[in-house]
């Protein structure tokens, strides 16, 4: 410990280590006389100041002796708390932290499911303290060592994954954080505990053949069929597919306005065509003033948010996928990082991964994919969503490499670009513009023939 002086007070200040952190709070002794220049405690003041320094050192020594007593930690915490917050110290029982946090006003309220999770984890921690540390009743008595012992034992008893253990730590840490915000506590035993590392699960991309089977099988369930086609055609999340509004459908321009995924972003637009366009046209005939494009799908989702997730998993099993650990066909697979729950490698979210991969492989720029899908970090898209197509890469390499290396010879890049433009133009043809498009195609093909 050491003494300090402040320009804003005539008290001597003492520096202490509390809960592994350095804290400074005032002593009762005030300095007198003329202090050293610049209030540098290492220098000497006049005789009257040095006498007051001696009294401060005596108070510091008395405090050192008090710290050796069994009840000194609680008293020290009380003194530090009252000094920092300027409020009277109140003990908060560990058993009351959940109720305190549940009533706390927050921007986003807890869902019933998350509230039950936090309650169960809190009750388990309280039971742990009663068994292993029966003398601990108040929240300020819980130390980091107790928190670490609990987390290690939780993982041993439940065989949970590292991600689940991090969630347990975060939910319990939040209980102490609320008490801190209410100025009832100072310090959080879970805050500085290291986060366990774990491998994220990248959803597998569905192939063309698998997509055909999935879409065909889903026709038996109109609501599931609608959200699957919407996800495959737009890359939107399940909630956005189920809650797609008519205001987002721009029929005249054949576009869909994809909701912004972040507050700082603007909605993006994606072309509307093919099967999704047919489904929306059918839904418009039955709309009758409905706000949502697929109202029955929205009702099912709002009633049970896992409804379509379970229905899609059942569909995958029906079309030939398995529920074993075969990575080529499995819906779920055992996690290499441990845990009693198997991680899903093929799920509804995999349709979003599939759309991103198809878009990037098809030549859609990364910037457009980021804007549509809301993943502002390109690294996130490339790491967790995009999966390169080996067959496509092989075909392009064979077309550009010379025959001596097993290729088919180099292709004129101008001809390849012109061919891509013709295909794009052909894709835009419909019953209204076929005359204009066909004339444009004829002229461009004729110019290519003349150039050759």
C-alpha positions in Angstrom: 0.0 0.0 0.0 1.1 3.6 -0.5 -0.2 7.1 0.2 -1.3 9.6 -2.4 -2.5 13.2 -2.6 -5.2 14.7 -4.7 -5.8 18.2 -5.9 -9.5 17.9 -5.2 -9.3 16.9 -1.5 -7.1 17.4 1.6 -7.4 13.7 2.6 -4.6 11.2 2.3 -5.5 8.4 -0.1 -4.5 4.8 0.2 -4.1 2.3 -2.6 -5.3 -1.3 -1.9 -5.7 -4.5 -4.0 -9.4 -5.6 -3.8 -10.5 -8.6 -5.8 -7.4 -8.6 -7.8 -7.9 -4.9 -8.8 -6.1 -1.8 -7.6 -8.5 0.5 -5.8 -7.8 4.0 -4.3 -10.0 5.5 -1.6 -9.5 8.2 1.0 -8.3 7.8 4.6 -9.8 9.8 7.4 -6.6 11.7 8.0 -6.3 15.1 6.4 -3.0 16.7 5.5 -2.0 20.0 7.3 0.5 22.6 6.6 2.2 23.1 3.2 2.4 19.9 1.1 5.2 19.2 -1.3 5.2 21.0 -4.6 2.9 19.4 -7.1 1.5 17.2 -4.3 4.2 14.6 -5.0 4.1 12.4 -2.0 7.7 11.3 -2.5 8.9 14.8 -1.7 8.9 16.5 1.7 6.6 19.3 2.9 6.9 21.5 5.9 7.0 20.2 9.5 3.2 20.4 10.0 2.6 18.4 6.8 5.1 15.7 7.9 3.4 15.3 11.2 0.0 14.7 9.4 1.8 12.3 7.1 2.9 10.3 10.2 -0.7 10.1 11.4 -1.8 8.9 7.9 0.9 6.2 8.0 -0.3 5.1 11.4 -3.8 4.8 10.0 -2.4 2.8 7.1 -0.7 0.4 9.5 -3.9 -0.1 11.5 -5.7 -0.9 8.2 -3.0 -3.5 7.4 -3.6 -5.2 10.8 -7.4 -5.2 10.2 -6.9 -6.9 6.9 -5.5 -9.9 8.8 -8.8 -10.5 10.6 -11.4 -13.0 9.2 -14.1 -10.4 8.8 -11.9 -7.8 7.2 -12.8 -8.6 3.6 -16.4 -7.8 4.0 -15.7 -4.6 5.9 -13.2 -3.6 3.3 -15.6 -4.2 0.5 -18.2 -2.2 2.3 -15.8 0.7 2.7 -14.7 0.6 -0.9 -18.3 0.4 -2.1 -19.5 3.4 -0.1 -16.5 5.4 -1.2 -16.9 4.7 -4.9 -20.7 4.9 -5.1 -21.4 7.5 -2.4 -24.3 5.3 -1.2 -24.9 3.1 1.8 -23.7 -0.5 1.4 -26.5 -3.0 1.2 -26.0 -6.8 1.2 -27.5 -8.6 -1.7 -28.2 -12.3 -1.2 -27.1 -14.7 -4.0 -30.5 -16.3 -3.9 -32.2 -13.0 -4.8 -30.1 -12.1 -7.8 -32.4 -13.8 -10.3 -35.5 -11.9 -9.2 -33.5 -8.7 -9.1 -32.3 -9.2 -12.7 -35.7 -10.4 -14.0 -37.4 -7.2 -12.9 -34.6 -5.0 -14.3 -35.7 -2.7 -17.1 -33.8 -3.5 -20.3 -34.1 -2.6 -23.9 -35.0 -6.1 -25.0 -37.0 -8.2 -22.5 -36.1 -11.8 -21.9 -38.0 -14.5 -23.8 -39.8 -17.0 -21.6 -37.3 -19.7 -22.7 -34.2 -17.7 -21.9 -35.7 -16.7 -18.5 -36.2 -20.4 -17.6 -32.6 -21.1 -18.6 -31.2 -18.3 -16.5 -33.4 -19.4 -13.5 -32.2 -23.0 -13.8 -28.6 -22.0 -13.9 -28.9 -19.6 -11.0 -30.6 -22.2 -8.9 -27.9 -24.7 -9.7 -25.2 -22.2 -8.6 -27.1 -21.4 -5.4 -27.2 -25.1 -4.6 -23.5 -25.4 -5.4 -22.7 -22.7 -2.9 -24.9 -24.3 -0.2 -23.0 -27.6 -0.6 -19.4 -26.4 -1.0 -19.4 -22.9 0.5 -22.2 -22.9 3.1 -20.8 -19.7 4.7 -21.4 -17.7 1.5 -24.9 -16.1 1.5 -24.3 -12.6 0.0 -23.3 -11.8 -3.6 -20.2 -9.8 -2.6 -18.8 -12.9 -0.9 -18.6 -14.9 -4.1 -15.1 -15.0 -5.5 -13.7 -15.8 -8.9 -12.3 -19.0 -7.5 -15.8 -20.2 -6.5 -17.1 -19.2 -10.0 -14.4 -21.2 -11.7 -14.9 -24.3 -9.6 -18.6 -24.2 -10.4 -18.1 -23.9 -14.1 -15.5 -26.7 -14.2 -17.9 -28.9 -12.2 -20.8 -28.0 -14.4 -18.9 -29.2 -17.5 -17.9 -32.4 -15.8 -21.5 -33.2 -14.7 -23.3 -32.3 -17.9 -20.6 -33.1 -20.5 -21.7 -29.8 -22.2 -19.8 -28.2 -25.0 -17.5 -25.2 -24.6 -20.2 -23.0 -26.2 -22.8 -24.1 -23.7 -20.4 -23.4 -20.8 -19.7 -19.9 -22.2 -23.5 -19.3 -22.2 -23.7 -20.4 -18.6 -20.9 -18.1 -17.6 -22.5 -15.2 -19.5 -26.0 -15.7 -18.0 -24.6 -15.8 -14.4 -22.3 -12.9 -15.0 -25.3 -10.9 -16.2 -26.9 -11.3 -12.7 -24.0 -9.6 -11.0 -23.9 -7.0 -13.8 -27.5 -5.9 -13.1 -26.6 -5.6 -9.4 -23.7 -3.4 -10.3 -25.9 -1.2 -12.5 -28.3 -0.8 -9.6 -25.2 0.2 -7.5 -25.8 -2.7 -5.1 -22.5 -4.4 -5.8 -19.0 -3.5 -6.8 -17.2 -6.3 -8.6 -18.2 -9.4 -10.7 -16.7 -12.8 -10.0 -17.5 -14.1 -13.5 -16.3 -11.1 -15.5 -12.6 -12.0 -16.0 -12.9 -15.8 -16.4 -11.5 -16.8 -19.7 -13.9 -17.7 -22.5 -13.6 -21.3 -23.7 -12.7 -21.7 -27.4 -14.9 -23.9 -29.6 -15.3 -24.7 -33.3 -18.2 -23.1 -35.1 -20.4 -25.3 -37.2 -20.6 -24.4 -40.9 -23.8 -25.6 -42.5 -23.3 -27.9 -45.5 -24.3 -26.6 -48.9 -27.0 -28.5 -50.7 -26.3 -29.8 -54.3 -28.5 -29.2 -57.3 -29.9 -32.8 -57.1 -30.6 -32.4 -53.3 -32.3 -29.1 -53.9 -34.6 -30.7 -56.5 -35.5 -33.5 -54.1 -36.1 -31.1 -51.2 -38.3 -28.8 -53.3 -40.3 -31.7 -54.7 -40.9 -33.3 -51.3 -41.8 -30.0 -49.7 -44.8 -29.6 -52.1 -46.7 -31.9 -49.8 -46.7 -29.1 -47.2 -47.6 -25.8 -48.8 -46.4 -23.6 -45.9 -43.0 -25.4 -45.7 -42.7 -25.3 -49.5 -43.2 -21.6 -49.5 -40.6 -20.7 -46.9 -38.0 -23.2 -48.5 -38.4 -21.7 -52.0 -38.2 -18.2 -50.5 -35.0 -19.0 -48.6 -33.4 -20.7 -51.6 -34.3 -17.8 -53.9 -33.4 -14.8 -51.7 -31.0 -16.0 -49.0 -33.3 -14.6 -46.3 -33.5 -15.9 -42.7 -36.3 -18.1 -41.6 -38.1 -15.3 -39.7 -37.9 -13.0 -42.7 -39.3 -15.7 -45.0 -42.2 -16.4 -42.8 -43.0 -12.7 -42.2 -42.5 -11.5 -45.7 -44.9 -8.5 -46.3 -46.6 -7.5 -49.5 -45.0 -4.0 -49.2 -41.6 -5.7 -49.8 -42.7 -7.3 -53.0 -42.2 -5.0 -56.0 -44.1 -6.9 -58.7 -43.8 -4.3 -61.4 -40.0 -4.3 -61.1 -39.8 -8.0 -60.3 -37.8 -7.3 -57.1 -38.1 -8.2 -53.4 -36.9 -5.8 -50.7 -34.8 -7.8 -48.3 -35.1 -6.4 -44.7 -32.0 -4.7 -43.3 -30.2 -6.9 -40.8 -28.7 -4.0 -38.9 -30.0 -0.6 -37.9 -27.2 1.2 -39.7 -28.0 -0.6 -43.0 -30.6 0.0 -45.7 -32.9 -2.6 -47.1 -31.5 -4.4 -50.2 -33.3 -5.7 -53.3 -33.0 -9.0 -55.0 -34.5 -10.1 -58.3 -37.8 -12.0 -58.3 -38.1 -14.8 -60.8 -38.9 -18.5 -61.3 -40.7 -20.6 -58.8 -40.8 -17.9 -56.1 -42.5 -15.5 -58.6 -45.1 -18.2 -59.3 -45.8 -18.8 -55.6 -46.1 -15.1 -54.9 -48.5 -14.7 -57.9 -50.7 -17.5 -56.4 -50.5 -16.0 -53.0 -51.7 -12.6 -54.4 -54.8 -14.2 -55.7 -55.7 -15.4 -52.2 -54.4 -12.3 -50.4 -57.8 -10.7 -49.7 -56.2 -7.8 -47.8 -53.6 -9.8 -46.0 -50.5 -8.0 -44.7 -48.2 -11.0 -45.1 -47.5 -13.0 -48.3 -47.6 -16.3 -46.5 -50.0 -15.6 -43.5 -50.4 -19.3 -42.5 -46.6 -19.7 -42.4 -46.3 -16.7 -40.2 -48.9 -18.0 -37.8 -47.1 -21.3 -37.5 -43.8 -19.6 -36.9 -45.2 -17.2 -34.2 -46.9 -20.1 -32.5 -43.7 -22.2 -32.4 -40.4 -20.8 -33.7 -39.0 -24.3 -34.0 -41.9 -25.6 -36.1 -40.2 -25.2 -39.5 -36.8 -26.2 -38.2 -38.2 -29.5 -37.1 -40.3 -29.9 -40.2 -37.3 -29.3 -42.4 -35.2 -31.9 -40.5 -37.9 -34.5 -40.9 -38.1 -33.6 -44.7 -34.3 -34.2 -45.0 -34.7 -37.6 -43.5 -37.5 -38.5 -45.9 -35.4 -37.5 -49.0 -32.5 -39.7 -48.1 -30.4 -38.0 -45.5 -29.4 -39.9 -42.4 -29.2 -39.3 -38.6 -25.8 -40.9 -38.1 -22.3 -39.5 -38.0 -21.6 -39.9 -41.8 -20.5 -36.4 -42.8 -21.7 -37.0 -46.4 -25.3 -37.6 -45.6 -25.8 -36.8 -41.9 -28.3 -34.2 -40.6 -26.5 -34.0 -37.3 -23.0 -35.1 -36.4 -21.1 -35.5 -33.1 -19.1 -32.5 -32.2 -15.3 -32.9 -32.0 -15.2 -30.5 -29.0 -17.3 -32.7 -26.9 -20.8 -32.1 -25.6 -23.8 -34.4 -25.3 -25.7 -32.7 -28.1 -24.8 -33.3 -31.7 -24.3 -30.3 -33.9 -26.6 -29.8 -37.0 -24.7 -29.7 -40.2 -27.7 -29.6 -42.5 -30.6 -27.5 -41.3 -32.9 -24.7 -42.6 -30.1 -22.2 -42.2 -28.1 -24.3 -44.7 -30.5 -22.9 -47.4 -29.0 -19.5 -46.6 -25.5 -20.9 -46.9 -26.5 -22.5 -50.2 -27.9 -19.3 -51.6 -24.7 -17.4 -50.8 -22.5 -20.1 -52.4 -24.7 -20.2 -55.5 -24.6 -16.4 -55.8 -20.8 -16.0 -55.3 -20.1 -19.0 -57.7 -22.5 -17.5 -60.2 -20.6 -14.2 -60.3 -22.6 -12.0 -57.9 -20.1 -9.7 -56.3 -19.2 -10.1 -52.6 -20.4 -6.5 -51.9 -23.9 -7.4 -53.2 -24.0 -10.6 -51.2 -23.0 -8.6 -48.1 -25.6 -6.0 -48.7 -28.4 -8.6 -49.3 -27.5 -10.9 -46.4 -26.5 -8.3 -43.9 -23.1 -9.9 -43.1 -21.0 -6.7 -43.1 -17.8 -8.7 -42.5 -16.5 -10.3 -45.7 -14.4 -12.7 -43.6 -17.6 -14.0 -42.0 -19.2 -14.8 -45.3 -16.1 -16.5 -46.7 -15.4 -18.4 -43.5 -18.8 -19.6 -42.5 -21.0 -19.4 -45.6 -19.3 -19.6 -48.9 -18.1 -23.0 -50.0 -16.3 -23.2 -53.3 -17.5 -25.4 -56.1 -14.7 -27.8 -57.0 -16.4 -29.0 -60.3 -16.8 -25.4 -61.4 -13.2 -24.5 -60.7 -12.0 -27.7 -62.5 -14.1 -26.8 -65.6 -12.7 -23.2 -65.7 -9.1 -24.4 -65.2 -9.5 -27.0 -68.0 -10.8 -24.4 -70.3 -7.9 -22.0 -69.7 -4.9 -24.4 -69.3 -3.0 -25.6 -72.4 -3.6 -29.2 -73.6 -0.1 -30.2 -72.5 -1.2 -29.8 -68.9 -4.5 -31.7 -69.5 -6.5 -28.7 -70.3 -8.6 -27.8 -73.3 -6.7 -24.7 -74.4 -7.2 -21.0 -73.6 -10.5 -19.3 -74.2 -10.7 -15.8 -75.5 -11.9 -13.8 -72.4 -13.9 -11.4 -74.6 -15.9 -14.3 -76.1 -16.5 -15.7 -72.6 -17.7 -12.3 -71.3 -20.0 -11.8 -74.4 -21.4 -15.3 -73.8 -22.2 -14.4 -70.2 -23.9 -11.3 -71.4 -26.1 -13.2 -73.8 -27.1 -15.7 -71.1 -28.1 -12.8 -68.7 -30.1 -11.2 -71.5 -31.9 -14.5 -72.2 -32.7 -14.9 -68.5 -34.5 -11.5 -68.6 -36.9 -12.5 -71.4 -40.6 -12.8 -70.6 -43.9 -12.6 -72.3 -43.9 -8.8 -72.5 -40.3 -8.0 -73.7 -39.6 -11.1 -75.8 -39.6 -9.2 -79.1 -37.1 -6.6 -77.9 -34.9 -9.2 -76.2 -34.9 -11.5 -79.3 -33.9 -8.6 -81.6 -31.1 -7.7 -79.2 -29.9 -11.4 -79.1 -30.0 -11.6 -82.9 -27.9 -8.5 -83.4 -25.3 -9.5 -80.8 -25.0 -13.1 -82.2 -24.7 -11.7 -85.7 -21.9 -9.4 -84.7 -20.1 -12.3 -83.0 -20.4 -14.4 -86.2 -19.0 -11.5 -88.3 -16.1 -11.1 -85.9 -15.1 -14.7 -86.2 
